[in-house]
Amino acid sequence: MALLHKEILRIIKKPNVTKIRMHDMRHTFASLALMDGVDVPTVQKWLGHKDIQTTMRYIKLLPQHMQDQANKLTPNLVLDQLY
């Protein structure tokens, strides 16, 4: 993990590379895994969280993903109508 972190730091120091933190990548990884159907307890274990509430903070689902999931239940449902 330390080698990976050093390599990422080396890359983001280059010009025209968006600055990103390891913490940002954890959030992105967790969100993408959940959107791809990985269950929360598995993501919790992968991230090393003891409390599932910590993992739940990482969940930042994209609005289109939420709409796609709602469409599985009712194809013509517009998610905005629920709020």
C-alpha positions as CSV (number, residue, x, y, z in Angstrom):
1,M,0.0,0.0,0.0
2,A,2.8,2.4,0.8
3,L,4.4,1.8,-2.7
4,L,1.0,2.5,-4.3
5,H,0.6,5.7,-2.3
6,K,4.1,6.9,-3.3
7,E,3.4,6.2,-6.9
8,I,0.2,8.1,-6.8
9,L,1.9,11.1,-5.2
10,R,4.6,11.0,-7.9
11,I,1.9,11.0,-10.6
12,I,-0.2,13.8,-9.2
13,K,2.8,16.1,-9.0
14,K,3.0,16.2,-12.8
15,P,1.6,19.2,-14.6
16,N,-2.0,19.0,-15.8
17,V,-2.9,16.2,-13.4
18,T,-5.9,16.7,-11.2
19,K,-4.9,16.7,-7.6
20,I,-6.5,13.8,-5.7
21,R,-6.1,12.4,-2.2
22,M,-6.1,8.7,-1.2
23,H,-9.2,9.5,0.8
24,D,-10.9,10.7,-2.3
25,M,-10.1,7.5,-4.1
26,R,-11.6,5.4,-1.2
27,H,-14.8,7.3,-1.6
28,T,-14.8,6.8,-5.3
29,F,-14.0,3.1,-5.0
30,A,-16.7,2.6,-2.4
31,S,-19.3,4.4,-4.5
32,L,-18.4,2.6,-7.7
33,A,-18.4,-0.8,-6.0
34,L,-21.8,-0.2,-4.5
35,M,-23.2,1.0,-7.9
36,D,-21.9,-2.1,-9.5
37,G,-23.9,-4.2,-7.0
38,V,-21.4,-5.0,-4.3
39,D,-23.2,-5.2,-1.0
40,V,-22.5,-2.8,1.9
41,P,-21.0,-5.4,4.3
42,T,-18.5,-6.5,1.6
43,V,-17.4,-2.9,1.0
44,Q,-17.2,-2.3,4.7
45,K,-14.8,-5.3,5.0
46,W,-12.7,-4.2,2.0
47,L,-12.3,-0.7,3.5
48,G,-11.5,-2.1,7.0
49,H,-14.4,-0.4,8.8
50,K,-15.5,-1.9,12.1
51,D,-18.8,0.1,12.1
52,I,-21.1,-0.2,9.1
53,Q,-22.1,3.4,9.7
54,T,-18.6,4.5,8.8
55,T,-19.0,2.7,5.4
56,M,-22.5,4.3,4.9
57,R,-20.8,7.7,4.9
58,Y,-18.9,6.7,1.8
59,I,-22.0,6.1,-0.2
60,K,-22.5,8.9,-2.7
61,L,-24.7,7.5,-5.4
62,L,-25.1,9.4,-8.6
63,P,-28.6,10.6,-9.3
64,Q,-28.8,8.7,-12.6
65,H,-27.9,5.5,-10.8
66,M,-30.7,6.1,-8.3
67,Q,-33.1,6.7,-11.2
68,D,-31.9,3.5,-12.9
69,Q,-32.5,1.5,-9.7
70,A,-36.0,3.0,-9.3
71,N,-36.8,2.1,-12.9
72,K,-36.2,-1.6,-11.9
73,L,-39.2,-1.3,-9.6
74,T,-41.5,0.8,-11.8
75,P,-40.3,1.5,-15.3
76,N,-42.1,4.9,-15.6
77,L,-41.3,6.2,-12.1
78,V,-39.6,9.6,-12.0
79,L,-37.6,9.7,-8.8
80,D,-38.2,13.4,-8.3
81,Q,-41.9,12.7,-7.9
82,L,-41.1,10.9,-4.7
83,Y,-39.7,13.9,-2.9
